[in-house]
Every structure is written in C-alpha cells, then in structure tokens.
Amino acid sequence: YDLIQAFTKEGDIVLDPMVGSGSTCVAAKILNRQYIGIDISQEYCDISIQRIRDLETSLPQKNPN
C-alpha cells in the first residue's frame, strides 16, 4: 500500500506479475490506480478476482453529479 502510494499517482498502472491473493491489486484499486495482475496459478487468479469483486461491492458508490 505505502509503496504504491509513494511511487505512483492516481490513474497510473500497477503491474503485479505474481498476483497471489491479489493484495497489490486491491491496494491499487483503493488508491485509484489501474492494475494488472498475473499468476501462473488459475486458483490464485480466481482468488484475486473474487477479492476485487468483494471490494467493489463494499466501496461507497461515487456520486455522478
């Protein structure tokens, strides 16, 4: 979280080539960064996708006005 915030700005793309459980992608999303997560294991990709989906449903909705 701290490294993403220190070395990127909003809208930047964060690449995690070994995504594992998706912590880096989740932090990037929270900090309004784009993200790409890659893993050799389909199981870990599925876990990451679910964590991001869970995060999306828990974030407050932005007011379109």
FIGUVO-912419 format. One record per atom (N, C-alpha, C, CB): residue number from 1; residue in three letters; atom name; x, y, z. Coordinates in Angstrom, 3 decimals, always signed. Glycine has a CB too. Example, Ala and Ser with C-alpha at 12.3 -4.5 7.8 and 13.67 -1.06 7.14 Angstrom:
residues 2
 resi resn name        u        v        w
    1  ALA    N  +13.190   -5.690   +7.800
    1  ALA   CA  +12.300   -4.500   +7.800
    1  ALA    C  +13.200   -3.300   +7.800
    1  ALA   CB  +11.308   -4.473   +9.046
    2  SER    N  +12.850   -2.250   +7.080
    2  SER   CA  +13.670   -1.060   +7.140
    2  SER    C  +12.900   +0.030   +7.870
    2  SER   CB  +14.084   -0.598   +5.725
end
This chain:
residues 65
 resi resn name        u        v        w
    1  TYR    N   +0.822   -1.180   +0.000
    1  TYR   CA   +0.000   +0.000   +0.000
    1  TYR    C   +0.871   +1.251   +0.000
    1  TYR   CB   -0.938   -0.006   +1.198
    2  ASP    N   +1.804   +1.327   +0.936
    2  ASP   CA   +2.668   +2.508   +1.041
    2  ASP    C   +3.525   +2.705   -0.206
    2  ASP   CB   +3.565   +2.392   +2.267
    3  LEU    N   +4.064   +1.618   -0.759
    3  LEU   CA   +4.902   +1.743   -1.954
    3  LEU    C   +4.091   +2.197   -3.160
    3  LEU   CB   +5.588   +0.415   -2.262
    4  ILE    N   +2.894   +1.689   -3.303
    4  ILE   CA   +2.049   +2.110   -4.416
    4  ILE    C   +1.754   +3.602   -4.290
    4  ILE   CB   +0.731   +1.290   -4.455
    5  GLN    N   +1.432   +4.029   -3.099
    5  GLN   CA   +1.120   +5.436   -2.874
    5  GLN    C   +2.354   +6.320   -3.078
    5  GLN   CB   +0.560   +5.633   -1.464
    6  ALA    N   +3.522   +5.833   -2.669
    6  ALA   CA   +4.740   +6.641   -2.767
    6  ALA    C   +5.275   +6.763   -4.190
    6  ALA   CB   +5.806   +6.054   -1.887
    7  PHE    N   +5.122   +5.724   -4.994
    7  PHE   CA   +5.777   +5.699   -6.302
    7  PHE    C   +4.848   +5.795   -7.503
    7  PHE   CB   +6.561   +4.466   -6.418
    8  THR    N   +3.548   +5.956   -7.258
    8  THR   CA   +2.598   +6.109   -8.362
    8  THR    C   +1.633   +7.232   -8.028
    8  THR   CB   +1.827   +4.782   -8.634
    9  LYS    N   +0.928   +7.671   -9.051
    9  LYS   CA   -0.115   +8.660   -8.823
    9  LYS    C   -1.438   +8.095   -9.338
    9  LYS   CB   +0.229  +10.016   -9.520
   10  GLU    N   -2.540   +8.733   -8.979
   10  GLU   CA   -3.852   +8.253   -9.412
   10  GLU    C   -3.882   +8.096  -10.921
   10  GLU   CB   -4.963   +9.212   -8.954
   11  GLY    N   -4.446   +6.980  -11.361
   11  GLY   CA   -4.548   +6.693  -12.782
   11  GLY    C   -3.390   +5.904  -13.350
   11  GLY   CB   -4.675   +7.949  -13.524
   12  ASP    N   -2.258   +5.838  -12.641
   12  ASP   CA   -1.125   +5.031  -13.101
   12  ASP    C   -1.505   +3.555  -13.118
   12  ASP   CB   +0.111   +5.257  -12.200
   13  ILE    N   -0.719   +2.768  -13.831
   13  ILE   CA   -0.933   +1.323  -13.897
   13  ILE    C   +0.088   +0.627  -13.008
   13  ILE   CB   -0.832   +0.806  -15.362
   14  VAL    N   -0.402   -0.263  -12.146
   14  VAL   CA   +0.446   -1.064  -11.264
   14  VAL    C   +0.429   -2.497  -11.805
   14  VAL   CB   -0.052   -1.003   -9.754
   15  LEU    N   +1.611   -3.050  -12.061
   15  LEU   CA   +1.742   -4.417  -12.559
   15  LEU    C   +2.207   -5.325  -11.433
   15  LEU   CB   +2.726   -4.481  -13.753
   16  ASP    N   +1.473   -6.396  -11.205
   16  ASP   CA   +1.870   -7.416  -10.233
   16  ASP    C   +2.007   -8.740  -10.978
   16  ASP   CB   +0.829   -7.530   -9.053
   17  PRO    N   +3.242   -9.125  -11.356
   17  PRO   CA   +3.434  -10.323  -12.171
   17  PRO    C   +3.275  -11.641  -11.416
   17  PRO   CB   +4.781  -10.282  -12.783
   18  MET    N   +3.146  -11.584  -10.109
   18  MET   CA   +2.889  -12.783   -9.298
   18  MET    C   +1.804  -12.408   -8.303
   18  MET   CB   +4.202  -13.301   -8.562
   19  VAL    N   +0.576  -12.301   -8.796
   19  VAL   CA   -0.517  -11.670   -8.069
   19  VAL    C   -0.905  -12.379   -6.776
   19  VAL   CB   -1.703  -11.586   -8.950
   20  GLY    N   -0.705  -13.666   -6.705
   20  GLY   CA   -1.061  -14.382   -5.475
   20  GLY    C   -2.504  -14.126   -5.106
   20  GLY   CB   -0.146  -13.970   -4.320
   21  SER    N   -2.759  -13.676   -3.887
   21  SER   CA   -4.135  -13.463   -3.437
   21  SER    C   -4.692  -12.097   -3.816
   21  SER   CB   -4.210  -13.631   -1.950
   22  GLY    N   -3.910  -11.269   -4.502
   22  GLY   CA   -4.417  -10.019   -5.041
   22  GLY    C   -4.254   -8.782   -4.177
   22  GLY   CB   -5.810  -10.182   -5.331
   23  SER    N   -3.446   -8.853   -3.141
   23  SER   CA   -3.308   -7.712   -2.230
   23  SER    C   -2.840   -6.439   -2.939
   23  SER   CB   -2.334   -8.059   -1.120
   24  THR    N   -1.909   -6.575   -3.867
   24  THR   CA   -1.397   -5.405   -4.577
   24  THR    C   -2.488   -4.796   -5.444
   24  THR   CB   -0.177   -5.778   -5.436
   25  CYS    N   -3.260   -5.608   -6.115
   25  CYS   CA   -4.350   -5.104   -6.962
   25  CYS    C   -5.430   -4.441   -6.121
   25  CYS   CB   -4.958   -6.244   -7.795
   26  VAL    N   -5.736   -5.009   -4.984
   26  VAL   CA   -6.719   -4.416   -4.080
   26  VAL    C   -6.230   -3.048   -3.609
   26  VAL   CB   -6.985   -5.347   -2.869
   27  ALA    N   -4.973   -2.958   -3.208
   27  ALA   CA   -4.418   -1.673   -2.773
   27  ALA    C   -4.440   -0.662   -3.910
   27  ALA   CB   -2.982   -1.852   -2.254
   28  ALA    N   -4.089   -1.096   -5.112
   28  ALA   CA   -4.113   -0.201   -6.270
   28  ALA    C   -5.522   +0.328   -6.509
   28  ALA   CB   -3.597   -0.925   -7.526
   29  LYS    N   -6.500   -0.531   -6.427
   29  LYS   CA   -7.890   -0.111   -6.639
   29  LYS    C   -8.322   +0.895   -5.583
   29  LYS   CB   -8.828   -1.324   -6.621
   30  ILE    N   -7.999   +0.626   -4.335
   30  ILE   CA   -8.340   +1.550   -3.251
   30  ILE    C   -7.710   +2.916   -3.487
   30  ILE   CB   -7.885   +0.986   -1.897
   31  LEU    N   -6.490   +2.925   -4.031
   31  LEU   CA   -5.760   +4.172   -4.267
   31  LEU    C   -6.038   +4.788   -5.647
   31  LEU   CB   -4.276   +3.922   -4.119
   32  ASN    N   -7.054   +4.285   -6.331
   32  ASN   CA   -7.459   +4.802   -7.650
   32  ASN    C   -6.373   +4.664   -8.707
   32  ASN   CB   -7.851   +6.254   -7.534
   33  ARG    N   -5.699   +3.526   -8.707
   33  ARG   CA   -4.742   +3.180   -9.752
   33  ARG    C   -5.345   +2.076  -10.608
   33  ARG   CB   -3.373   +2.736   -9.146
   34  GLN    N   -4.907   +2.000  -11.844
   34  GLN   CA   -5.237   +0.865  -12.694
   34  GLN    C   -4.324   -0.276  -12.243
   34  GLN   CB   -5.054   +1.202  -14.243
   35  TYR    N   -4.651   -1.506  -12.571
   35  TYR   CA   -3.804   -2.620  -12.136
   35  TYR    C   -3.890   -3.766  -13.121
   35  TYR   CB   -4.206   -3.098  -10.735
   36  ILE    N   -2.799   -4.520  -13.178
   36  ILE   CA   -2.727   -5.747  -13.954
   36  ILE    C   -2.120   -6.792  -13.030
   36  ILE   CB   -1.882   -5.567  -15.286
   37  GLY    N   -2.818   -7.888  -12.839
   37  GLY   CA   -2.311   -8.978  -12.013
   37  GLY    C   -2.174  -10.240  -12.849
   37  GLY   CB   -3.237   -9.227  -10.806
   38  ILE    N   -1.037  -10.902  -12.729
   38  ILE   CA   -0.739  -12.114  -13.499
   38  ILE    C   -0.269  -13.192  -12.529
   38  ILE   CB   +0.345  -11.840  -14.605
   39  ASP    N   -0.699  -14.412  -12.757
   39  ASP   CA   -0.195  -15.529  -11.965
   39  ASP    C   -0.278  -16.801  -12.789
   39  ASP   CB   -0.986  -15.679  -10.641
   40  ILE    N   +0.643  -17.705  -12.570
   40  ILE   CA   +0.652  -18.990  -13.274
   40  ILE    C   -0.468  -19.899  -12.769
   40  ILE   CB   +2.015  -19.685  -13.103
   41  SER    N   -0.927  -19.641  -11.550
   41  SER   CA   -1.939  -20.487  -10.926
   41  SER    C   -3.342  -19.919  -11.167
   41  SER   CB   -1.668  -20.621   -9.416
   42  GLN    N   -4.186  -20.692  -11.814
   42  GLN   CA   -5.577  -20.270  -12.015
   42  GLN    C   -6.278  -20.082  -10.676
   42  GLN   CB   -6.340  -21.300  -12.872
   43  GLU    N   -5.937  -20.920   -9.702
   43  GLU   CA   -6.550  -20.813   -8.379
   43  GLU    C   -6.292  -19.435   -7.764
   43  GLU   CB   -6.015  -21.916   -7.452
   44  TYR    N   -5.050  -18.966   -7.838
   44  TYR   CA   -4.738  -17.647   -7.290
   44  TYR    C   -5.388  -16.535   -8.101
   44  TYR   CB   -3.232  -17.438   -7.241
   45  CYS    N   -5.479  -16.686   -9.408
   45  CYS   CA   -6.188  -15.694  -10.227
   45  CYS    C   -7.642  -15.599   -9.793
   45  CYS   CB   -6.100  -16.056  -11.728
   46  ASP    N   -8.273  -16.738   -9.568
   46  ASP   CA   -9.665  -16.756   -9.130
   46  ASP    C   -9.833  -16.087   -7.766
   46  ASP   CB  -10.180  -18.192   -9.073
   47  ILE    N   -8.910  -16.350   -6.850
   47  ILE   CA   -8.950  -15.722   -5.528
   47  ILE    C   -8.827  -14.211   -5.664
   47  ILE   CB   -7.824  -16.275   -4.622
   48  SER    N   -7.905  -13.756   -6.504
   48  SER   CA   -7.706  -12.318   -6.715
   48  SER    C   -8.944  -11.664   -7.292
   48  SER   CB   -6.520  -12.074   -7.636
   49  ILE    N   -9.517  -12.294   -8.286
   49  ILE   CA  -10.725  -11.755   -8.915
   49  ILE    C  -11.840  -11.630   -7.884
   49  ILE   CB  -11.179  -12.652  -10.091
   50  GLN    N  -12.010  -12.638   -7.050
   50  GLN   CA  -13.062  -12.586   -6.036
   50  GLN    C  -12.796  -11.486   -5.019
   50  GLN   CB  -13.186  -13.931   -5.328
   51  ARG    N  -11.551  -11.302   -4.607
   51  ARG   CA  -11.226  -10.237   -3.647
   51  ARG    C  -11.549   -8.865   -4.233
   51  ARG   CB   -9.735  -10.303   -3.247
   52  ILE    N  -11.238   -8.673   -5.510
   52  ILE   CA  -11.529   -7.389   -6.153
   52  ILE    C  -13.038   -7.190   -6.269
   52  ILE   CB  -10.866   -7.313   -7.551
   53  ARG    N  -13.760   -8.225   -6.640
   53  ARG   CA  -15.229   -8.128   -6.715
   53  ARG    C  -15.825   -7.807   -5.342
   53  ARG   CB  -15.833   -9.449   -7.258
   54  ASP    N  -15.310   -8.457   -4.308
   54  ASP   CA  -15.791   -8.184   -2.955
   54  ASP    C  -15.521   -6.733   -2.567
   54  ASP   CB  -15.128   -9.134   -1.947
   55  LEU    N  -14.359   -6.240   -2.944
   55  LEU   CA  -14.007   -4.850   -2.651
   55  LEU    C  -14.952   -3.899   -3.379
   55  LEU   CB  -12.544   -4.563   -3.053
   56  GLU    N  -15.224   -4.174   -4.645
   56  GLU   CA  -16.102   -3.306   -5.435
   56  GLU    C  -17.492   -3.198   -4.821
   56  GLU   CB  -16.209   -3.827   -6.863
   57  THR    N  -17.991   -4.273   -4.252
   57  THR   CA  -19.327   -4.229   -3.656
   57  THR    C  -19.322   -3.542   -2.294
   57  THR   CB  -19.884   -5.638   -3.518
   58  SER    N  -18.151   -3.423   -1.673
   58  SER   CA  -18.092   -2.796   -0.351
   58  SER    C  -17.721   -1.320   -0.410
   58  SER   CB  -17.099   -3.526   +0.517
   59  LEU    N  -17.195   -0.830   -1.551
   59  LEU   CA  -16.824   +0.570   -1.671
   59  LEU    C  -18.082   +1.428   -1.814
   59  LEU   CB  -15.877   +0.782   -2.872
   60  PRO    N  -18.066   +2.629   -1.211
   60  PRO   CA  -19.213   +3.521   -1.404
   60  PRO    C  -19.319   +3.928   -2.878
   60  PRO   CB  -19.088   +4.780   -0.500
   61  GLN    N  -20.537   +4.051   -3.359
   61  GLN   CA  -20.755   +4.434   -4.742
   61  GLN    C  -20.450   +5.919   -4.917
   61  GLN   CB  -22.201   +4.116   -5.175
   62  LYS    N  -19.782   +6.265   -6.024
   62  LYS   CA  -19.457   +7.663   -6.310
   62  LYS    C  -20.698   +8.376   -6.820
   62  LYS   CB  -18.304   +7.768   -7.344
   63  ASN    N  -20.871   +9.594   -6.392
   63  ASN   CA  -21.993  +10.416   -6.836
   63  ASN    C  -21.706  +10.909   -8.250
   63  ASN   CB  -22.236  +11.614   -5.865
   64  PRO    N  -22.578  +10.623   -9.230
   64  PRO   CA  -22.300  +11.011  -10.606
   64  PRO    C  -22.375  +12.514  -10.839
   64  PRO   CB  -23.255  +10.322  -11.520
   65  ASN    N  -22.896  +13.286   -9.890
   65  ASN   CA  -23.014  +14.743  -10.079
   65  ASN    C  -21.748  +15.438   -9.752
   65  ASN   CB  -24.121  +15.311   -9.241
end
